[in-house]
Amino acid sequence: MKESHEIPLYFYVNGNDFIFGNAARDRFNRHDPNAYGNYFEIIKDPGKHFSIYGNKKPIKQLFYYGIEQYLSYFLNTVLYKVDSIESYRQHFPLRFLFDTDIDDHEKSLIELLFQDAGYFNLDRVLFNKQLFEVLIQKAVLPKNKAVLLLSGIDDVLYLKLYKHVNAEAVGFFKLAGQGADPRVRILADMIVEYIMVQNSYLAIDRDAEIAFLLPFCVGLLENTNQIIMGDVELSDGNSFWFKVNERNLNDRLQYYSNDGMIYTVIDDLLKSGGLLVDDVVILLGTEEISTSYFLNKLQKRYHHVKEVNAMDIKDAMKSVFSAIAASDYRIQPKVLSTASAASIKPIQVPTLPARKGPPALPPKKEGNAPSVTLKIPSLPEVKIVNKVNPVKLPPLPPRRDS
């Protein structure tokens, strides 16, 4: 993908024009009536529709059209196929990697959306399982211990407990307002506060902008000075200058009252799983919480705390794609038991008549700039995340949409 492996779930539909991603987000932030955001919220209304090619479509199909636009572009521009996407749907190996903040019913909705459109070679990627295997190979994670994976997304802290690396999660909890190092959150709040005071005419969603600035503030705190200042880009793409006094930041930290809540939640999860502190490795899985402050805080109370770094994520994604390739890009059956596992072969995707789904998007006319520009990534990764303001990550070194 161009610039980033993550594409925000924003859509713009006007007549026959369909835009998916950053350009649609810009229009949504400018309150364009033809732009849509908050996808997993608006699909809860069954009466909500959008119109394309003169036809009304259920609002949930926005995501389908967005993904199929990328698949059509890939087939025509990268693989140089002249056929339409319809002729490839039933065999196309479509794999979904859902992030921690996507609920089970939302996962099922997405999968059914594509199955109904004729995608039969479809499955989920169990990313955490691949990540644990990579960390075991690197001797970061011992095989004989339970794992508590912590992830920070949009300032919500998600905790998932696994009794061992090959088990399903046995405990789950999410803690709003705790999805980042408290210094990071406080700094983001102070930056937004400064911008609002200096630019009183702006209509800013304070909570949304704070969540958007968390990754940016992680970098600022790696090398702090007495005065923290510079230019920052908000979620609408506009940049503003800011200045924060480090002493004021530390003063606010002293009055932060929820800093010990994480201990209570972790202790309760371990107790519910019948686990002792020494039996569990705590993994810090995202950059918002992978800070020296948060690491030191947890290490004061828990014996085994590890960080997941960018290279670990990259290697886990390589493992994901290797596993997909090893299956010959076919759906793998679920293993029912150890005894029967050896006799199970990959499922052959049958040749079935394609179901009638939404029409493919028409090609852009010559002279019009395409709304979506792609490059062939050395390791393509598509991660579905339910983020109001997704994090912009720099591309990984040569070789995650994701």
DADA-V506482 format. One line per field, one symbol per residue. ss: DSSP state (~ for helix, > for strand, _ for the rest). phi: phi as a letter, one per 20 degrees, with the letter a starting at -180 (. if undefined). A space follows every 50 residues. Layout:
# DADA-V506482
ss: ???
phi: ???
This chain:
# DADA-V506482
ss: __________>>>>__>>>>_~~~~~~~~_____>>__~~~~______>> >>__>>>>__~~~~~~~~~~~~~~~~~~______~~~______>>>>>__ ___~~~~~~~~~~~~~_____>>>__~~~~~~~~~~~________>>>>> >>>__>>>>>>>______>>>>>>>>_____~~~~~~~~~~~~~~~~~__ _____~~~~~~~~~~~~~~~~~____>>>>>>>_____>>>>>>>~~~~~ ~~~~______~~~~~~~~~~~~____~~~>>>>>_______~~~~~~~~_ ____>>>__~~~~~~~~~~~~~~~~~___________~~~~_________ ________________________________>>________________ __
phi: .fmbeddfeccccbmeecccoffffgfffemffedcclgfefffefeecc dblndecgfffgfgffffffffffffdeeleefffgfdgfdffdcddeff eeffffffffffgeffeoedecbeeefffffffffffemecffedfcded cdclmdedccddfbfdeffdbbbccfmcebggffffffffffgfffffcf ffedegffffffegfffgffefcecfdebqdceefenedbebbcefffff ffffefeefeffffffffffffemdegfecdedeecffdecfffffffff ddfcccdedfffffffffffffffffemmdfefffebffeffeedgfeff edffffdfffffffffnefffcdccfffbfccdecedfcffedfffggd. ..
